[in-house]
Amino acid sequence: MSQSGTLILIMAVAVIAPLLAYGLGRWIPVPLVIFEIVLGIVIGPDVLGVAHHDATINVLSDLGLSMLIFLAGYEIEFATVRGDTLRRSVWAWLAALVLGLGIAFALNGGAVTKSFVIGTALTSTALGTVLPILRDSGDLKGRFGTVMMAFGAVGEFGPIIAMTLLLGGSDPGRSTALLAAFAAVTAGAVFWALRPRPPWFANVIAKTLHSSAQFAVRFVMLLLAAMLGLSYAFGLDTLLGAFAAGLLTRLVLQGAAPESSELVLGKIEAMGFGFLVPVFFIVTGIDFDLNALLHGGRALILLPAFLLLFLVVRGLPVYALAPHDLGRRDRTALMLYNSTALPLVVAITTIGLDEGALTAGEAAALVGAGMVSVLVFPLLALRLRAGSGSEVNPPTRPMHRTESW
């Protein structure tokens, strides 16, 4: 199929996926990402063989991943993610990294790059995928939501840092120096973002929100492009720049135009979840090596093994270090939510495949385990939260904004 034909097919899948999610949601809530990836597999080379992407669609897919990480960075609220909860979340992720690397090295006979790839993937949390589930259930607000945001944010940001240091393809010392330089520049940008904006800035945002100028949207895209370019110039993973851009955007918009920030975010989400993010997940399905998974006995065994390791490596440290004021059921729900992984697993396994560290079967097993985690773990967590007697607040945003996740 031609490039334009494949793109049309991808967008058709992007339209069908929410319809299926909505229809099935009457009986069991299934995250939209599952339908996007599964339908991508169906139209991909291992099933129907009608979709074959090229460099242009690859670029759109990369932009979709960057937008997903950008929006996850935007969700971080500095006022709540701090103090003892933040310290616990950092220690939980560091414990997961040590545990994940240790298990990976033991299982792979000391193969360095493969162990780094697998160990880092096991520490990730799909915060961007879990957030809409939490928002719809009302769990994003209150004490549980605050703790989840802290642990989830570190679970998303930590692996990006680890990817930069361990999988960046350069000397770790040089990578650390470049990361420190990037952090210094980002800190300067945060300082700039926290400074009061002149009155004309908010006025221009308000006056162009419903015009063709769309100043705020263009400004946000400039921030994203600048941070992506900065991370690339420093030789770091561009996902780091995307996450930093999300943090900066929240600071700028809420400081300069708080009354317009929600509307601006809605426009960015429409761009991301209406086009770019679905392309990323559908292309992930197209690239998924189903044959390697189904026809390799080892890969089929690895899938449930990786799923269990998500719980052991990422989940157990979260459960152990969760704040003591959370009950047992809430701690278990927190463990399940944080063990949910997919977007970064896809990114990390892609690096592993590019460097020849992973076989196609191993990559398929990791991604497949991530897909199962997205499907199973949040549903179990929802049931635990529903039976915990915890106070549940109603969602504070319209339902149509969360369905796009």
Secondary structure, DSSP 8 states (H G I E B T S, - for coil): --HHHHHHHHHHHHHHHHHHHHHHTTTS---HHHHHHHHHHHHSTTTT------HHHHHHHHHHHHHHHHHHHHT--TTTS-HHHHHHHHHHHHHHHHHHHHHHHHHTTT-HHHHHHHHHHTT---HHHHHHHHHHHTTTSHHHHHHHHHHHHHHHHHHHHHHHHHSSSS-HHHHHHHHHHHHHHHHHHHHHHHS---HHHHHHHHHHTTSS--HHHHHHHHHHHHHHHHHHHTT--HHHHHHHHHHHHHHHHHHH-HHHHHHHHHHHHHHIIIIIHHHHHHHHHHH--HHHHHS-HHHHHHHHHHHHHIIIIIIHHHHHHS-TTS-HHHHHHHHHHHT---HHHHHHHHHHHHTT-S-HHHHHHHHHHHHHHHHHHHHHHHHHHHTTT------SS-HHHHTT-
